[in-house]
Amino acid sequence: MVLQEITVARADVLARIAAAAKSVGREASSVELVAVSKVQPEERIAAMLATGQRVFGENRVQEAQSRWQARRQAGLKIELRLIGPLQSNKAKEAVALFDVIETVDRMKLAAALADACAKAGKAPRLYVQVNTGEEEQKAGVAPLDADGFIASLRRDYGFAIEGLMCIPPAEEPAGPHFALLAKIAARNGVTSLSMGMSADYETAVMYGATSVRVGSALFGARG
Ligand SMILES: *Cc1c(COP(=O)(O)O)cnc(C)c1O
Protein backbone atom coordinates (compact mmCIF):
# COMPACT_ATOMS: atom_id res chain seq x y z
CA MET A 1 0.00 0.00 0.00
CA VAL A 2 2.64 2.46 1.06
CA LEU A 3 4.79 1.52 -1.93
CA GLN A 4 1.93 2.15 -4.32
CA GLU A 5 1.05 5.45 -2.67
CA ILE A 6 4.64 6.66 -2.81
CA THR A 7 5.13 5.44 -6.39
CA VAL A 8 2.07 7.40 -7.52
CA ALA A 9 3.08 10.50 -5.57
CA ARG A 10 6.58 10.51 -7.03
CA ALA A 11 5.33 9.96 -10.59
CA ASP A 12 2.92 12.87 -10.12
CA VAL A 13 5.63 15.22 -8.83
CA LEU A 14 7.98 14.23 -11.67
CA ALA A 15 5.20 14.81 -14.22
CA ARG A 16 4.47 18.25 -12.76
CA ILE A 17 8.16 19.15 -12.83
CA ALA A 18 8.34 18.06 -16.46
CA ALA A 19 5.24 20.07 -17.39
CA ALA A 20 6.49 23.20 -15.60
CA ALA A 21 9.88 22.86 -17.29
CA LYS A 22 8.30 22.39 -20.71
CA SER A 23 6.08 25.45 -20.20
CA VAL A 24 9.20 27.64 -20.10
CA GLY A 25 11.15 25.75 -22.75
CA ARG A 26 13.37 23.77 -20.38
CA GLU A 27 14.23 20.07 -20.41
CA ALA A 28 12.68 18.07 -17.55
CA SER A 29 16.11 16.51 -17.03
CA SER A 30 17.52 19.91 -16.08
CA VAL A 31 15.66 19.74 -12.75
CA GLU A 32 16.76 17.38 -9.97
CA LEU A 33 14.11 16.10 -7.57
CA VAL A 34 15.47 16.10 -4.01
CA ALA A 35 13.25 13.96 -1.78
CA VAL A 36 13.16 15.55 1.67
CA SER A 37 13.14 12.57 4.01
CA LYS A 38 13.36 14.30 7.41
CA VAL A 39 11.05 12.85 10.07
CA GLN A 40 9.56 10.28 7.67
CA PRO A 41 8.98 6.76 8.96
CA GLU A 42 11.24 3.94 7.86
CA GLU A 43 8.52 2.26 5.81
CA ARG A 44 8.16 5.36 3.62
CA ILE A 45 11.92 5.74 3.20
CA ALA A 46 12.18 2.12 2.05
CA ALA A 47 9.31 2.64 -0.38
CA MET A 48 10.92 5.78 -1.81
CA LEU A 49 14.15 3.88 -2.37
CA ALA A 50 12.17 1.12 -4.09
CA THR A 51 10.85 3.66 -6.63
CA GLY A 52 14.44 4.34 -7.67
CA GLN A 53 14.73 7.77 -6.02
CA ARG A 54 18.40 8.33 -5.15
CA VAL A 55 18.71 12.01 -4.12
CA PHE A 56 17.60 12.90 -0.60
CA GLY A 57 17.54 16.04 1.53
CA GLU A 58 17.85 16.16 5.30
CA ASN A 59 17.89 19.14 7.61
CA ARG A 60 19.71 17.73 10.65
CA VAL A 61 23.11 16.09 10.71
CA GLN A 62 22.38 13.55 13.44
CA GLU A 63 19.03 12.52 12.06
CA ALA A 64 20.61 12.05 8.64
CA GLN A 65 23.39 9.93 10.14
CA SER A 66 20.92 7.63 11.86
CA ARG A 67 18.80 7.29 8.73
CA TRP A 68 21.47 6.91 6.08
CA GLN A 69 24.89 5.96 7.46
CA ALA A 70 24.26 2.23 7.81
CA ARG A 71 22.64 2.05 4.37
CA ARG A 72 25.62 3.85 2.88
CA GLN A 73 28.04 1.50 4.59
CA ALA A 74 26.03 -1.42 3.20
CA GLY A 75 26.75 -0.09 -0.29
CA LEU A 76 23.65 1.95 -1.15
CA LYS A 77 24.56 4.63 -3.68
CA ILE A 78 22.62 7.80 -2.88
CA GLU A 79 23.25 11.53 -2.98
CA LEU A 80 22.61 13.27 0.35
CA ARG A 81 22.00 17.00 0.63
CA LEU A 82 22.02 19.03 3.83
CA ILE A 83 19.24 21.61 3.54
CA GLY A 84 18.99 22.74 7.17
CA PRO A 85 21.16 25.12 9.21
CA LEU A 86 24.60 23.81 10.11
CA GLN A 87 26.50 24.65 13.30
CA SER A 88 30.23 25.11 12.88
CA ASN A 89 30.94 22.41 15.46
CA LYS A 90 29.10 19.87 13.26
CA ALA A 91 31.11 20.70 10.12
CA LYS A 92 33.25 17.59 10.41
CA GLU A 93 30.26 15.22 10.59
CA ALA A 94 28.52 17.11 7.79
CA VAL A 95 31.55 16.86 5.48
CA ALA A 96 31.81 13.14 6.22
CA LEU A 97 28.16 12.42 5.38
CA PHE A 98 26.82 14.89 2.83
CA ASP A 99 27.53 15.18 -0.90
CA VAL A 100 26.04 18.66 -0.97
CA ILE A 101 25.72 21.31 1.75
CA GLU A 102 23.13 23.90 0.73
CA THR A 103 23.19 26.17 3.76
CA VAL A 104 26.54 27.97 3.84
CA ASP A 105 25.72 31.43 5.21
CA ARG A 106 28.54 32.75 7.40
CA MET A 107 32.32 32.99 7.35
CA LYS A 108 32.71 31.13 10.63
CA LEU A 109 30.94 28.14 9.12
CA ALA A 110 32.97 28.46 5.91
CA ALA A 111 36.19 28.35 7.94
CA ALA A 112 35.01 25.24 9.79
CA LEU A 113 34.04 23.58 6.50
CA ALA A 114 37.40 24.42 4.90
CA ASP A 115 39.17 22.90 7.89
CA ALA A 116 36.95 19.78 7.86
CA CYS A 117 37.46 19.32 4.10
CA ALA A 118 41.25 19.59 4.43
CA LYS A 119 41.29 17.00 7.22
CA ALA A 120 38.88 14.63 5.48
CA GLY A 121 40.53 14.94 2.07
CA LYS A 122 37.12 15.36 0.48
CA ALA A 123 34.78 18.25 -0.18
CA PRO A 124 31.02 18.39 -0.53
CA ARG A 125 29.53 20.60 -3.25
CA LEU A 126 28.48 23.90 -1.67
CA TYR A 127 25.48 26.21 -1.96
CA VAL A 128 25.01 29.59 -0.31
CA GLN A 129 21.67 30.09 1.42
CA VAL A 130 20.17 33.52 0.76
CA ASN A 131 17.51 34.92 3.10
CA THR A 132 15.56 36.53 0.26
CA GLY A 133 12.76 37.69 2.54
CA GLU A 134 15.24 39.09 5.10
CA GLU A 135 13.33 37.29 7.83
CA GLU A 136 14.76 37.65 11.30
CA GLN A 137 14.22 34.00 12.28
CA LYS A 138 15.54 32.55 9.04
CA ALA A 139 19.10 31.51 8.22
CA GLY A 140 20.88 32.76 5.11
CA VAL A 141 22.92 35.73 4.01
CA ALA A 142 21.00 38.96 3.27
CA PRO A 143 20.50 39.64 -0.46
CA LEU A 144 22.66 42.77 -0.31
CA ASP A 145 25.50 40.83 1.32
CA ALA A 146 25.38 37.88 -1.08
CA ASP A 147 27.85 39.15 -3.71
CA GLY A 148 30.48 39.99 -1.11
CA PHE A 149 29.96 36.73 0.72
CA ILE A 150 30.31 34.61 -2.43
CA ALA A 151 33.44 36.57 -3.40
CA SER A 152 34.94 35.96 0.06
CA LEU A 153 34.23 32.23 -0.09
CA ARG A 154 35.98 32.01 -3.44
CA ARG A 155 38.91 34.21 -2.46
CA ASP A 156 39.55 33.09 1.13
CA TYR A 157 38.85 29.36 0.77
CA GLY A 158 38.96 28.64 -2.94
CA PHE A 159 35.45 27.20 -2.72
CA ALA A 160 33.69 26.58 -6.01
CA ILE A 161 30.15 27.66 -5.16
CA GLU A 162 27.83 25.37 -7.09
CA GLY A 163 24.54 27.05 -6.29
CA LEU A 164 22.28 29.27 -4.25
CA MET A 165 19.38 28.16 -2.08
CA CYS A 166 16.39 30.02 -0.60
CA ILE A 167 13.25 29.43 1.45
CA PRO A 168 10.78 32.25 0.69
CA PRO A 169 8.57 33.65 3.46
CA ALA A 170 5.57 31.35 3.95
CA GLU A 171 3.02 34.14 3.66
CA GLU A 172 4.29 35.76 0.45
CA PRO A 173 4.07 34.75 -3.21
CA ALA A 174 7.26 32.80 -3.90
CA GLY A 175 7.86 33.98 -7.48
CA PRO A 176 9.62 37.29 -6.67
CA HIS A 177 11.91 35.48 -4.22
CA PHE A 178 12.84 32.88 -6.83
CA ALA A 179 13.46 35.65 -9.36
CA LEU A 180 15.72 37.47 -6.88
CA LEU A 181 17.72 34.31 -6.19
CA ALA A 182 18.14 33.68 -9.93
CA LYS A 183 19.34 37.26 -10.43
CA ILE A 184 21.92 37.03 -7.63
CA ALA A 185 23.16 33.72 -9.08
CA ALA A 186 23.45 35.08 -12.62
CA ARG A 187 25.47 38.15 -11.66
CA ASN A 188 27.85 35.99 -9.61
CA GLY A 189 28.31 33.28 -12.24
CA VAL A 190 26.63 30.64 -10.06
CA THR A 191 24.80 28.02 -12.11
CA SER A 192 22.56 26.00 -9.77
CA LEU A 193 19.41 27.09 -7.94
CA SER A 194 17.86 25.06 -5.09
CA MET A 195 14.38 26.48 -4.72
CA GLY A 196 10.82 25.25 -4.43
CA MET A 197 9.15 22.94 -1.91
CA SER A 198 5.86 21.01 -1.98
CA ALA A 199 3.70 24.14 -2.21
CA ASP A 200 5.65 25.96 -4.91
CA TYR A 201 8.06 23.69 -6.78
CA GLU A 202 6.33 24.18 -10.13
CA THR A 203 6.69 27.95 -9.78
CA ALA A 204 10.34 27.45 -8.84
CA VAL A 205 10.96 25.39 -11.99
CA MET A 206 9.46 28.17 -14.09
CA TYR A 207 11.89 30.61 -12.46
CA GLY A 208 14.88 28.40 -13.20
CA ALA A 209 15.26 25.97 -10.28
CA THR A 210 17.81 23.27 -11.03
CA SER A 211 16.75 21.30 -7.95
CA VAL A 212 13.51 21.28 -5.96
CA ARG A 213 13.26 20.08 -2.35
CA VAL A 214 10.02 18.18 -1.96
CA GLY A 215 8.94 16.45 1.24
CA SER A 216 5.23 16.17 2.05
CA ALA A 217 4.04 16.02 -1.58
CA LEU A 218 6.18 12.90 -2.02
CA PHE A 219 6.01 11.15 1.34
CA GLY A 220 2.79 12.46 2.85
CA ALA A 221 2.48 14.89 5.76
CA ARG A 222 5.19 14.75 8.42
CA GLY A 223 3.93 13.38 11.74
C1 LIG B 1 11.29 20.42 5.19
C2 LIG B 1 11.95 21.20 4.12
C3 LIG B 1 11.55 21.08 2.77
C4 LIG B 1 10.39 20.21 2.31
O1 LIG B 1 9.17 20.79 2.70
P1 LIG B 1 7.78 20.29 2.09
O2 LIG B 1 6.89 21.48 2.20
O3 LIG B 1 7.33 19.16 2.93
O4 LIG B 1 8.00 19.89 0.69
C5 LIG B 1 12.25 21.79 1.82
N1 LIG B 1 13.29 22.59 2.15
C6 LIG B 1 13.70 22.73 3.42
C7 LIG B 1 14.85 23.62 3.72
C8 LIG B 1 13.05 22.05 4.45
O5 LIG B 1 13.47 22.21 5.72
The ligand as an SDF file (V2000), in Angstrom:
LIG
                    3D

 15 15  0  0  0  0  0  0  0  0999 V2000
   11.2920   20.4230    5.1900 C   0  0  0  0  0  0  0  0  0  0  0  0
   11.9540   21.1980    4.1190 C   0  0  0  0  0  0  0  0  0  0  0  0
   11.5530   21.0800    2.7740 C   0  0  0  0  0  0  0  0  0  0  0  0
   10.3870   20.2130    2.3110 C   0  0  0  0  0  0  0  0  0  0  0  0
    9.1690   20.7910    2.6970 O   0  0  0  0  0  0  0  0  0  0  0  0
    7.7750   20.2910    2.0900 P   0  0  0  0  0  0  0  0  0  0  0  0
    6.8940   21.4800    2.2020 O   0  0  0  0  0  0  0  0  0  0  0  0
    7.3320   19.1550    2.9270 O   0  0  0  0  0  0  0  0  0  0  0  0
    8.0020   19.8910    0.6870 O   0  0  0  0  0  0  0  0  0  0  0  0
   12.2550   21.7890    1.8170 C   0  0  0  0  0  0  0  0  0  0  0  0
   13.2910   22.5890    2.1510 N   0  0  0  0  0  0  0  0  0  0  0  0
   13.6990   22.7310    3.4190 C   0  0  0  0  0  0  0  0  0  0  0  0
   14.8510   23.6200    3.7190 C   0  0  0  0  0  0  0  0  0  0  0  0
   13.0470   22.0490    4.4500 C   0  0  0  0  0  0  0  0  0  0  0  0
   13.4710   22.2090    5.7210 O   0  0  0  0  0  0  0  0  0  0  0  0
  1  2  1  0
  2  3  1  0
  2 14  2  0
  3  4  1  0
  3 10  2  0
  4  5  1  0
  5  6  1  0
  6  7  2  0
  6  8  1  0
  6  9  1  0
 10 11  1  0
 11 12  2  0
 12 13  1  0
 12 14  1  0
 14 15  1  0
M  END
$$$$
